[in-house]
Amino acid sequence: MLIVLVGTTVLTLRPGGLRRQLHHAARRFRLAIVLGGVYVLCSAIARIAFADTFVTDWGLPALALALVVLFLVFGQNPAESVRSGRS
């Protein structure tokens, strides 16, 4: 219970408030689900098509590393738009 309260407090104090932070978290979660599905699909294809070869030994970890890099690039918060205060 304490972890939930502290997490909510920290997210509320960040710029944009709790609603924006939860929106970013949901976007990252959807991205993780899609990239996980890509890994599972490619892993199944590699294990069927290239059984007991170097592709299954080295290709799948390389694919996982590439997907992690994609997550780090696409999972960033979008740039904040600067408002001048003028209408």
PyMOL commands that set and color helices and strands:
alter all, ss='L'
color gray80, all
select helices_A, chain A and resi 2-13+17-49+54-74
alter helices_A, ss='H'
color red, helices_A
deselect
rebuild
show_as cartoon
